[in-house]
């Protein structure tokens, strides 16, 4: 597991801000750290749940497929990408 910045959401709205920050950093471990070990994620909503931290990782990788690229922290290619979250 890579080292990631510790972020704690105090309100539901802050969850999106924390996940967005982790996306901008390309930190999948950080994104997964926002979820409970027994979480159930329905993404897309009409599909069976992805369960647990492995399920959270899988859901975000599927959701980000083709839209977000994850690089190691010091990879120079990361500077070429910008991630925006709207909603």
NORVEN-V370931 format. One record per run of one state. SS is the DSSP state (H for helix, E for strand, C for the rest). FROM is the first residue (numbers start at 1). LEN is the number of residues. If there is no record, write none. Layout:
ss-><SS,SS>
from-><FROM,FROM>
len-><LEN,LEN>
This chain:
ss-><C,H,C,H,C,E,C,E,H,C,H,C>
from-><1,12,26,28,33,40,42,50,52,65,76,81>
len-><11,14,2,5,7,2,8,2,13,11,5,7>
